[in-house]
Amino acid sequence: MNDINQIIVEYSNGDQDGIVNLHNNVFKSNLNVSRWNWQFLKHPRGSSWITISKNGAEIVGQYCIMRHHLNFLGQEIVAGQSCDTMVREDQRGKKLFTKLANRNFEFASMNGVKAVFGFPNESSFPGFMRNLDWVKIFNLSSYKYRLSFDKVFGVIIDRIVKNMLFMAFKIKLFFFKKVIKDISIYSHSNVPDDLNNLLNSVNNYEVLSIWKDEIYFKWRYENHPENKYTFHVLNKKNNIDELIVTRCSNDDIVICEVISRNKNINQSVMLLLHIKALYVKKNVRNLIFKGYDAGFFELVFCESGFKKSISSFRFCGRVFDESRLKEMFCFPGNWSISLGDTDVT
């Protein structure tokens, strides 16, 4: 087709079929319309901001800001995550990515979006930096704890080692509970009741993070159309003080959220001990977490015996207007970001 037939427009109802087809073509994925609707149209705060390129009747490019509000000093800020940027192979080399992005930024900004952030990959990162005024803020840290040793020692010794680890975890938990009173720990498949009490406390002392409340948690985790999540809770005096959210990914357990009411390292270590004991006798190879904050994550996971490395997840973004938010947006120490804040788990 000739470029004369090409137009750039905002998403309209019914375009999702063409967007999903483009996604599956570009990323060799198996995305379906139901999953797409959940992610981009059914966020509890409203739909996402989507700009598409059409060549005739075909959708050949997209730039999207997925609705993902920010918490800024305890206030909810309308914002979104850049994701699923895609251009069909035969349309590349025409600066369509930049045209779509700039059109989308204008569209989003006019509709109240204050900032956009994302985790650009190797191929798109230079374009974001060079052409779209984005700033790289940090790379997420990666933390890994090994639970399976069968490939090193064989199945029989691995079973013995796991039994020993299980006992060690239980003994440590026992002594923790002797020191820290009025503690109860449990795991559940549903979002725990009265979660807003914990999340409001955390929102009020974080500088910059993803805005989270119980409605968001139900949409993001409990109502996810494909993935199943487990909520690990530490109660203290009948209040939720610590929450860790996990899901199974092949042979690993991925930790999506680590939320602590008072940044209590010992209590978070206790909850991780509970998780280790829960999974060590199951067919789980590793516990994995990716995240970044001013230091709490590092203290908790290193104290818990996780090995730290730097992940390939780059956290980047930009603010659309001159404001106090823009002044504080680019400082890494202001942020708290977890793997569950991305669109990949």
C-alpha positions as CSV (number, residue, x, y, z in Angstrom):
1,M,0.0,0.0,0.0
2,N,1.1,3.6,-0.6
3,D,1.8,6.0,2.3
4,I,-0.9,8.3,1.0
5,N,-3.4,5.9,2.5
6,Q,-1.8,6.2,5.9
7,I,-3.4,8.1,8.8
8,I,-2.7,8.5,12.5
9,V,-5.8,8.5,14.8
10,E,-6.8,7.7,18.3
11,Y,-8.2,4.3,19.3
12,S,-11.9,3.8,18.5
13,N,-14.1,0.9,19.8
14,G,-13.6,-2.0,17.4
15,D,-9.9,-1.3,16.7
16,Q,-8.8,-4.0,19.3
17,D,-9.0,-6.8,16.8
18,G,-6.5,-5.1,14.5
19,I,-4.3,-4.1,17.4
20,V,-4.2,-7.7,18.7
21,N,-3.4,-9.0,15.2
22,L,-0.5,-6.5,14.9
23,H,0.8,-7.4,18.4
24,N,0.8,-11.1,17.5
25,N,2.5,-10.4,14.2
26,V,5.2,-8.1,15.6
27,F,6.0,-9.9,18.9
28,K,5.1,-13.4,17.8
29,S,2.8,-13.6,20.7
30,N,-0.6,-15.2,21.4
31,L,-2.4,-12.2,22.8
32,N,-6.2,-12.4,22.7
33,V,-8.9,-9.6,22.8
34,S,-10.1,-10.6,26.3
35,R,-6.6,-10.1,27.7
36,W,-6.1,-6.9,25.8
37,N,-9.5,-5.5,27.0
38,W,-8.6,-6.2,30.6
39,Q,-5.2,-4.5,30.4
40,F,-6.2,-1.4,28.4
41,L,-9.9,-0.8,28.8
42,K,-10.8,-2.2,32.2
43,H,-8.5,-0.4,34.6
44,P,-10.7,0.8,37.5
45,R,-9.8,4.4,36.8
46,G,-10.6,4.3,33.1
47,S,-9.3,3.3,29.8
48,S,-5.8,3.8,28.4
49,W,-4.6,6.4,25.8
50,I,-3.9,4.7,22.5
51,T,-2.8,6.1,19.1
52,I,-2.7,3.9,16.0
53,S,-1.5,4.2,12.4
54,K,-3.7,2.9,9.7
55,N,-2.7,2.1,6.2
56,G,-6.0,1.8,4.4
57,A,-8.1,-0.4,6.7
58,E,-5.1,-2.1,8.3
59,I,-3.6,-1.1,11.6
60,V,0.2,-1.0,11.1
61,G,1.5,0.8,14.1
62,Q,0.6,1.7,17.7
63,Y,1.8,3.8,20.6
64,C,0.0,3.3,23.9
65,I,0.1,4.8,27.4
66,M,-1.5,2.1,29.6
67,R,-3.3,3.8,32.5
68,H,-1.1,3.5,35.5
69,H,-1.6,6.3,38.0
70,L,1.3,7.5,40.2
71,N,1.4,8.2,43.9
72,F,3.2,11.5,44.5
73,L,3.6,12.4,48.2
74,G,0.3,10.7,49.1
75,Q,-1.6,12.2,46.2
76,E,-2.9,10.3,43.2
77,I,-1.5,11.6,39.9
78,V,-3.0,10.7,36.5
79,A,-0.2,8.9,34.6
80,G,0.5,5.9,32.5
81,Q,3.0,3.3,31.4
82,S,4.3,3.2,27.8
83,C,4.0,-0.3,26.5
84,D,3.3,-2.4,23.4
85,T,4.9,0.1,21.1
86,M,4.9,-1.6,17.7
87,V,5.3,-0.9,14.0
88,R,4.7,-3.6,11.3
89,E,8.0,-4.6,9.7
90,D,7.1,-3.2,6.2
91,Q,6.3,0.2,7.7
92,R,9.6,0.7,9.6
93,G,12.2,3.3,8.7
94,K,9.6,6.0,8.2
95,K,9.8,7.6,11.7
96,L,6.4,6.2,12.4
97,F,7.4,5.4,16.0
98,T,8.2,9.0,16.8
99,K,5.1,10.4,15.0
100,L,2.9,8.0,16.9
101,A,4.5,8.7,20.2
102,N,4.4,12.5,19.9
103,R,0.7,12.4,18.8
104,N,0.0,10.1,21.7
105,F,1.8,12.4,24.2
106,E,-0.2,15.4,23.0
107,F,-3.5,13.4,23.2
108,A,-2.7,12.1,26.7
109,S,-1.6,15.4,28.0
110,M,-4.7,17.1,26.8
111,N,-6.7,14.4,28.7
112,G,-5.0,15.1,32.0
113,V,-2.0,12.8,32.0
114,K,0.8,14.3,33.9
115,A,3.6,11.9,33.2
116,V,4.5,8.7,31.3
117,F,7.0,6.1,32.4
118,G,8.2,2.7,31.0
119,F,10.8,0.0,30.7
120,P,12.1,0.3,27.1
121,N,14.0,-2.6,25.7
122,E,17.3,-2.6,23.8
123,S,15.8,-1.7,20.5
124,S,13.5,1.1,21.6
125,F,15.6,2.7,24.3
126,P,17.7,4.9,22.0
127,G,14.6,6.3,20.3
128,F,13.0,7.2,23.6
129,M,16.1,9.0,24.8
130,R,17.0,10.7,21.5
131,N,13.6,11.6,20.1
132,L,11.0,11.7,22.9
133,D,12.8,13.7,25.7
134,W,12.7,10.7,28.1
135,V,15.2,10.4,31.0
136,K,16.7,7.1,32.2
137,I,16.2,7.0,36.0
138,F,17.6,3.6,37.1
139,N,17.8,-0.1,36.3
140,L,15.8,-2.4,38.5
141,S,17.9,-4.6,40.9
142,S,17.4,-8.4,40.6
143,Y,17.3,-10.7,43.7
144,K,17.4,-14.5,43.5
145,Y,17.2,-17.2,46.1
146,R,17.9,-20.8,45.0
147,L,15.7,-23.5,46.4
148,S,16.5,-26.5,44.1
149,F,19.9,-28.3,43.9
150,D,19.0,-31.4,41.9
151,K,21.1,-30.4,38.9
152,V,24.2,-30.1,41.2
153,F,23.7,-32.9,43.7
154,G,21.1,-35.2,42.1
155,V,17.5,-35.8,43.1
156,I,18.1,-37.8,46.3
157,I,20.5,-35.4,47.9
158,D,18.4,-32.5,46.7
159,R,15.4,-33.9,48.6
160,I,17.6,-34.2,51.8
161,V,18.8,-30.6,51.4
162,K,15.3,-29.4,50.9
163,N,14.1,-31.1,54.1
164,M,17.0,-29.6,56.0
165,L,16.2,-26.1,54.6
166,F,12.5,-26.6,55.5
167,M,13.5,-27.3,59.1
168,A,15.9,-24.4,59.2
169,F,13.3,-22.0,57.9
170,K,10.7,-23.2,60.4
171,I,13.2,-23.0,63.3
172,K,14.1,-19.4,62.3
173,L,10.4,-18.5,62.1
174,F,9.8,-20.0,65.6
175,F,12.5,-17.8,67.2
176,F,11.4,-14.7,65.3
177,K,7.9,-15.2,66.7
178,K,9.4,-15.6,70.2
179,V,10.9,-12.1,69.8
180,I,8.2,-10.3,67.8
181,K,4.8,-10.8,69.5
182,D,1.2,-10.8,68.2
183,I,2.2,-12.0,64.8
184,S,0.2,-14.2,62.5
185,I,1.2,-15.2,58.9
186,Y,-1.0,-16.8,56.2
187,S,-1.2,-17.2,52.4
188,H,-4.4,-16.8,50.4
189,S,-5.5,-16.7,46.8
190,N,-7.6,-13.6,47.2
191,V,-6.8,-10.0,48.0
192,P,-6.9,-9.7,51.8
193,D,-9.7,-7.7,53.5
194,D,-8.9,-4.3,54.8
195,L,-5.9,-3.9,52.5
196,N,-6.6,-0.1,52.1
197,N,-5.4,0.5,55.7
198,L,-2.0,-0.8,54.7
199,L,-1.8,0.8,51.3
200,N,-2.9,4.2,52.5
201,S,-0.2,4.2,55.1
202,V,2.4,3.3,52.5
203,N,1.2,5.9,49.9
204,N,1.5,8.6,52.5
205,Y,5.2,8.1,53.1
206,E,6.4,7.1,49.6
207,V,7.6,10.0,47.5
208,L,7.0,8.4,44.1
209,S,5.4,5.0,43.4
210,I,2.5,3.4,41.6
211,W,-0.8,4.4,43.2
212,K,-2.3,1.3,44.8
213,D,-5.5,0.7,46.6
214,E,-7.7,-2.3,47.1
215,I,-9.6,-1.7,43.9
216,Y,-6.4,-1.6,41.9
217,F,-5.1,-4.8,43.6
218,K,-8.3,-6.6,42.7
219,W,-8.0,-5.5,39.1
220,R,-4.3,-6.1,38.8
221,Y,-4.0,-9.5,40.5
222,E,-7.3,-11.1,41.6
223,N,-9.0,-10.4,38.3
224,H,-6.1,-11.0,36.0
225,P,-7.5,-13.1,33.0
226,E,-4.5,-15.5,32.8
227,N,-2.2,-15.4,35.8
228,K,-2.9,-16.7,39.4
229,Y,-1.3,-14.9,42.3
230,T,-0.8,-15.7,46.0
231,F,-1.1,-13.1,48.7
232,H,1.2,-13.7,51.7
233,V,0.2,-11.6,54.7
234,L,1.8,-10.8,58.0
235,N,-0.7,-9.5,60.6
236,K,0.4,-7.7,63.7
237,K,-2.3,-7.1,66.3
238,N,-5.0,-7.8,63.7
239,N,-3.6,-5.3,61.2
240,I,-1.9,-6.1,57.9
241,D,1.7,-5.0,58.4
242,E,3.4,-6.8,55.6
243,L,2.2,-8.1,52.2
244,I,4.1,-10.0,49.5
245,V,2.4,-11.1,46.3
246,T,3.8,-14.0,44.2
247,R,3.0,-16.0,41.2
248,C,4.4,-19.2,39.6
249,S,6.4,-18.7,36.4
250,N,7.6,-22.0,35.0
251,D,9.8,-23.5,37.8
252,D,10.3,-20.2,39.6
253,I,8.2,-18.2,42.1
254,V,8.2,-14.5,41.0
255,I,7.7,-11.9,43.8
256,C,5.6,-9.1,42.4
257,E,5.1,-6.9,45.4
258,V,6.8,-6.3,48.7
259,I,4.8,-3.8,50.8
260,S,5.7,-3.0,54.4
261,R,3.7,-0.6,56.6
262,N,6.7,0.7,58.5
263,K,9.6,-0.6,56.4
264,N,10.1,-3.2,59.1
265,I,13.1,-5.3,57.9
266,N,12.6,-8.1,60.5
267,Q,8.9,-8.6,59.7
268,S,9.6,-8.6,56.0
269,V,12.4,-11.2,56.5
270,M,9.9,-13.3,58.6
271,L,7.3,-13.2,55.7
272,L,10.0,-14.3,53.2
273,L,10.9,-17.1,55.6
274,H,7.3,-18.2,55.5
275,I,7.4,-18.1,51.7
276,K,10.7,-20.1,51.5
277,A,9.2,-22.8,53.8
278,L,6.0,-22.9,51.7
279,Y,7.8,-23.5,48.4
280,V,11.0,-25.3,49.3
281,K,9.4,-28.8,49.1
282,K,7.6,-28.0,45.9
283,N,8.9,-28.1,42.4
284,V,10.3,-24.6,42.7
285,R,13.9,-23.7,41.6
286,N,14.2,-20.1,42.5
287,L,12.5,-17.2,44.3
288,I,13.0,-14.1,42.1
289,F,12.3,-10.4,42.8
290,K,13.1,-7.3,40.7
291,G,12.6,-3.8,42.1
292,Y,14.2,-0.6,43.1
293,D,13.8,1.8,46.1
294,A,16.0,3.9,48.4
295,G,17.4,0.9,50.1
296,F,14.7,-1.1,51.9
297,F,14.5,-3.8,49.2
298,E,18.2,-4.4,49.3
299,L,18.3,-4.6,53.1
300,V,15.4,-7.1,53.2
301,F,16.5,-9.4,50.4
302,C,20.2,-9.4,51.2
303,E,19.4,-10.1,54.9
304,S,17.3,-13.0,53.6
305,G,20.2,-14.6,51.6
306,F,19.1,-13.5,48.1
307,K,21.9,-12.8,45.6
308,K,21.7,-9.3,44.0
309,S,22.5,-8.3,40.5
310,I,21.5,-5.5,38.1
311,S,18.6,-6.4,35.8
312,S,18.1,-5.3,32.2
313,F,14.8,-3.5,33.2
314,R,15.5,0.2,32.7
315,F,13.0,2.6,34.3
316,C,12.6,5.8,32.3
317,G,10.0,8.5,31.7
318,R,9.1,12.1,31.3
319,V,6.7,14.7,32.8
320,F,4.5,16.7,30.5
321,D,4.5,20.1,32.3
322,E,6.6,22.2,34.5
323,S,5.7,21.3,38.1
324,R,7.0,20.0,41.4
325,L,6.5,16.5,40.0
326,K,9.0,17.3,37.3
327,E,11.5,18.5,39.8
328,M,11.4,15.2,41.8
329,F,10.7,12.8,38.9
330,C,14.3,12.1,37.8
331,F,15.9,11.4,41.3
332,P,16.3,7.6,41.7
333,G,16.0,7.7,45.5
334,N,12.5,9.2,45.3
335,W,11.1,6.0,43.7
336,S,9.8,2.7,44.8
337,I,9.1,0.3,41.9
338,S,8.5,-3.5,41.9
339,L,8.2,-6.1,39.2
340,G,4.4,-6.1,39.6
341,D,4.4,-2.4,38.4
342,T,5.6,-3.5,35.0
343,D,3.4,-5.1,32.3
344,V,5.3,-8.4,32.1
345,T,4.1,-10.4,35.1
